[in-house]
Amino acid sequence: MAKKQEDLKNEAVRKYAFLQEMTEDTYFPKQLVDKGKAVLVALCFSIEQQQPKELDELYELTHAATDKFNDLQEAFEEADSEIETGARECIAADFDFIAKAYGFAEADLEELIATREW
């Protein structure tokens, strides 16, 4: 069974609207934005299950999620869309929100998404 955002333990994350700007912009195909949201929700579940204590442990999880966005990039291009500046900022802001929501206020945004190819 797919894990749903409303099943997360962290209330702030459970109520958060992931990829809001991309959701509201018809340039981005809804089904691909939904896949991006699923990546972020899965990241939250990973954080809740593994409970990283150190930044390096958090970065390992966020890099794996970033790699999944890298994999989505080709699908966006095939749909005459792309992960462009607005999308990059939207995705990065959500990674930053997740880190802070789980108590990593000192996390470096660039390091959170260091493996990105977009």
C-alpha positions as CSV (number, residue, x, y, z in Angstrom):
1,M,0.0,0.0,0.0
2,A,1.3,3.4,-0.9
3,K,2.3,5.7,1.9
4,K,0.2,8.8,2.1
5,Q,1.2,12.2,3.3
6,E,-1.6,12.2,5.9
7,D,0.0,9.2,7.5
8,L,3.2,11.1,8.4
9,K,3.9,11.7,12.1
10,N,5.2,15.2,11.7
11,E,2.2,17.5,11.7
12,A,3.8,20.4,9.9
13,V,4.9,18.1,7.0
14,R,1.5,16.3,7.1
15,K,-0.3,19.5,6.4
16,Y,2.2,21.1,4.0
17,A,1.4,21.6,0.3
18,F,4.4,20.2,-1.5
19,L,5.4,21.6,-4.9
20,Q,2.6,24.2,-4.6
21,E,3.9,26.6,-7.3
22,M,4.4,23.7,-9.7
23,T,0.9,22.4,-8.9
24,E,-0.6,25.8,-9.8
25,D,1.3,26.1,-13.1
26,T,-0.1,24.2,-16.1
27,Y,3.4,24.2,-17.7
28,F,4.1,21.2,-15.4
29,P,2.2,18.0,-16.1
30,K,0.1,17.1,-13.1
31,Q,1.1,13.4,-13.1
32,L,4.8,14.4,-13.0
33,V,4.3,16.9,-10.3
34,D,2.4,14.2,-8.4
35,K,5.5,11.9,-8.8
36,G,7.6,14.7,-7.4
37,K,5.3,15.1,-4.4
38,A,5.5,11.3,-3.9
39,V,9.4,11.6,-3.8
40,L,9.1,14.3,-1.1
41,V,6.6,12.3,1.0
42,A,8.8,9.2,0.7
43,L,11.7,11.3,1.9
44,C,9.7,12.3,5.0
45,F,8.8,8.7,5.7
46,S,12.5,7.8,5.4
47,I,13.4,10.5,7.9
48,E,10.7,9.3,10.3
49,Q,11.8,5.7,10.0
50,Q,15.6,6.2,10.1
51,Q,15.6,9.2,12.4
52,P,18.9,10.6,11.3
53,K,20.8,12.3,14.1
54,E,23.6,13.9,12.2
55,L,23.5,16.1,9.1
56,D,25.5,13.6,7.1
57,E,22.7,11.0,7.7
58,L,20.1,13.5,6.6
59,Y,22.1,14.4,3.5
60,E,22.3,10.8,2.5
61,L,18.5,10.6,2.5
62,T,18.0,13.9,0.7
63,H,20.6,13.0,-1.9
64,A,18.6,9.7,-2.7
65,A,15.5,11.8,-3.1
66,T,17.3,14.3,-5.2
67,D,18.4,11.5,-7.5
68,K,14.8,10.5,-8.0
69,F,14.1,14.1,-9.2
70,N,17.0,13.7,-11.6
71,D,15.3,10.6,-12.9
72,L,12.1,12.6,-13.4
73,Q,13.8,15.3,-15.5
74,E,13.7,13.2,-18.7
75,A,10.0,12.6,-18.3
76,F,9.4,16.3,-17.9
77,E,11.3,17.0,-21.1
78,E,9.3,14.3,-23.0
79,A,6.1,16.1,-21.8
80,D,7.4,19.4,-23.3
81,S,8.2,20.7,-19.9
82,E,11.3,20.9,-17.8
83,I,12.6,21.4,-14.3
84,E,13.5,25.0,-14.9
85,T,14.3,27.9,-12.6
86,G,10.9,28.2,-11.0
87,A,10.6,24.5,-10.5
88,R,14.2,24.3,-9.1
89,E,13.4,27.0,-6.6
90,C,10.1,25.3,-5.6
91,I,11.7,21.9,-5.2
92,A,14.7,23.3,-3.3
93,A,12.4,25.2,-0.9
94,D,10.5,22.0,-0.1
95,F,13.7,20.2,0.7
96,D,14.6,23.1,3.0
97,F,11.2,23.0,4.6
98,I,11.5,19.2,5.2
99,A,14.9,19.6,6.8
100,K,13.7,22.3,9.2
101,A,10.5,20.5,10.0
102,Y,12.5,17.6,11.2
103,G,14.8,19.7,13.4
104,F,17.7,20.3,11.0
105,A,17.6,24.1,11.0
106,E,21.3,24.2,10.3
107,A,21.1,22.1,7.1
108,D,22.7,23.7,4.1
109,L,20.2,23.9,1.2
110,E,22.9,23.4,-1.5
111,E,24.1,20.3,0.4
112,L,20.6,18.9,0.7
113,I,20.3,18.8,-3.0
114,A,24.0,18.5,-3.9
115,T,23.4,15.6,-6.3
116,R,20.9,17.5,-8.5
117,E,21.2,17.6,-12.3
118,W,18.5,20.2,-12.7
